[in-house]
């Protein structure tokens, strides 16, 4: 029996149009809500201020991408003492920018991986990861 090799890739989204072919390929295969569509994602990415750096998260099983979504890293200092590094799926963590409440968001997932991919994403984000303290998964079904 073949054991799949799972890995998470997180890369900065530089030129938005460079992400389009991969996003559309995944969108065409996945069960996609409007808030996961390239139309919505492209528009959202284009209106983000330059102070917000979005990332693309991909879950790969061997050499195949089986899930894809957007991430934003954000820092916060609570009570003037506690610094928290936050990671947001499909949001920025900035209240004024997130007022367009997203429903049915989250990563696009290849059919057949809907039950496995969320756990693998979480495992990939937590295995030896010291780059964030809190993970926000708002707007997920």
N, C-alpha and C positions, 0 to 999 in steps of 0.2 A: 504494500500500500504506500502511495506517495504522500509524504508529509509536506504540507505547504510551508514555505518560508515567508513569514509575515514581516512587514516593516512599514513604518510610518515615514513619510517624507514631508517636511515642512520647508517651504521655500518662499521668499518674499515675492510678492506680485509686483513686478516692475511695470512693464508696459501691459496695460489691461488687455489689449487686443491679442497679445501673445498667449494668453490663457484661454481665449475663446475656443480654439479647436478641441482642446482636451475637455473643456467644460461641456461643450455641445455633444461630444461623443458620449460622455457619461450621462448627460441629460437624456439623450435619445434612448439609452438602455434602461435607465432607472425609472421608477415611479416617482414623478417629479411634481411638487406643488409649484404654484406661481412664484413663491418666495425662494425657491431653489433654482428657478429657471435662469438661463443666461440673460434674458431680458432684464429681470429684476437685479441680478447680481452685477451685471455690467453697469447699470444705472447707479446702483448703490456705490460701487467702487469709484465711479467718476465723480460723485458728489462729496466723497470723503475729503476733509481738509488734508493738506500735506503733513500735518502733525500726526496723522494716524497712518501707521504702516500695516497694511493688510498682508496676510500670508495665505498661501494655498496649502491645505493639508490633503495628502493622498495616502490612502491605505493600499498597499500592494501585497498581493498574494503571488509569490514567485515574481514573474515579470508582468503581471496583469494588474491594472488599477481596478479595484473593486469598490472604492468609495472616494469621494472628493468633496471638500468643503472649504469654507473660508474661516480664518482665525485672525484675531487681533490681540496683541499683547498690550497690557496697560498696567501702570503702577498706581498704587494708592497708598497714602499715609493716613492711618486711622489714629485719632486721638493725639496726633502730633508725635507719636512714638513708634507705632507698629507699621512697618512697611510691608505691603503685600504685592506680589507680582501676580497679576490676574491674566487669564487666558479666556477669551470670549469666542464662541462659535457663532458666526454670522451676525455679530454685533461689535460695537466699539468699546462699550463700558463708559461712554460719555453720555450722560442723560439727555443733553440737548440734541445729540445726534441719533439717539436711539428712540426718539419719540414716535417714530414710524414703526410701531410694534409689529414685529414679524411673527406670523403664525405659520405653523407647519414648516419650520425651517430645518436646519441641521444639514448634515452631509448628504449628498446624492449617493445612493447605494445600489450596486449591481443586483438585479434579481437573483435570488437564491442565497444572498449573503445578508439579508435584512436582519436575521437573528444573530449572526456571528460578528458582523462588522462593528457594531457599537462597542462590544466588549474588547475586540482587537484594537480599536482606536484608543480606548481608554488604557488598555495595557501598554500600547505603544507610547502614549503620552506620559505614562507614569514609570516605565522601566528606566531606572537610572536617570530620570529627568530632574534636574535641579533648576530649571529655568522658569518655573511658575509655582505658585502656592495655592491658587484657587482656580477652578475651572467652572465657567458659567455656560450652562446648556439651556438657555431660555428659548422658548419658541419651538421646542421639539415636541413631536407628537407622542 
